Amino acid sequence: MNDDSKNIGGIGIAYRRRSVRKFTDEPVSDATLQQLIDAAIHAPSGKNMQNWHFVVIRNKAVIHQMAALVEEKHEYLLGFIPAEDKQKAF
């Protein structure tokens, strides 16, 4: 697929999406957060209900606690996947 075909209908952004796994300690301004939330509320939602709820957490201790809870639940859910190869993929 060439670059032109990736931009048909404005979907080019989907091909330019990337994951970020390294973050800086630089704080995000309130204005930037507001811009991001404004953009997020325009994303599609199930049945176009747009029942958005956003919580901004800046306290690093709370963020680490939440990450630990997610990891704990992830491990719990792995127990429901019987095949070892599926567990590795999960």
N, C-alpha and C positions, 0 to 999 in steps of 0.2 A: 504494500500500500504506500503510495507516494504521499508527500506532505500535503498536496492539494486535496486529495481525497479525505484526509484526516480533518480538514477544516470545513467540509460540507455541512451546512446546517449549524455551524457554530459548535460542533462537537470536538473541535481541536483541543479544547481545554482538558477533556477526558484523557487524551493521549499525552498531555504534558503534565498530568498529575504525578506527584512523587511523594514518597514517604520520607518523613524527617525523623531521625532517631537520635540526633545530637542537638541538644538545646543549649543556649547560652543562659547566663544568669541575668541578662539584661531584662528589666521589667517592660511589660507591654503597656503602652499608654491607654488611658481610658478612651481616648478618641479612636485609637486603632481597634480596641475591643468592641466599641460601638459599631464601627464599620463592619467588622467581621460578623457580628450578630445581625446587623441589618442585611448583610448578604445571605446569611444562613436562613433567615426567615423566608427568603424567596425560593428556597429549594423545594422540590416536590415533597408532598407528604401523602400518606395513605388516605385515600378517599378525599384528598384535598382538604382535610380537616384543619390543617395548620395549627395544631394544638401544641405550639412550641413552649418549651420551658428551658431556660438557660440559667446556669449557675456558674459564676466565675469564682474560682478558688485560687488565691494567691499565696496562701500559707503552705509552705513546702512540707511541713510536718503532716498536714492534712492530706496533701497530694500523695505523700508516701504511704500513709495509712490506706488511702483508697486503692492505690496500686497493689498493696499487699492483699487487700480483700479481693480484688479482681483475680490475682494469681491463685489465691486459695479456692475461689469458686471454680476457676479453670481446672484445677487439679481434681476437684470434686466431680465436675462434669465428665472428665476423662474416664471415670469409673463406669460410666454408662455406655462407653464404646467398647464392644467386646474384642474386636480385632486389634492386635498390637500395631499393625501398620496404619490403621485408622487413628489410633491414639497419637502416633507420631505426626500424622498429617494435621491433626486437630491443633 
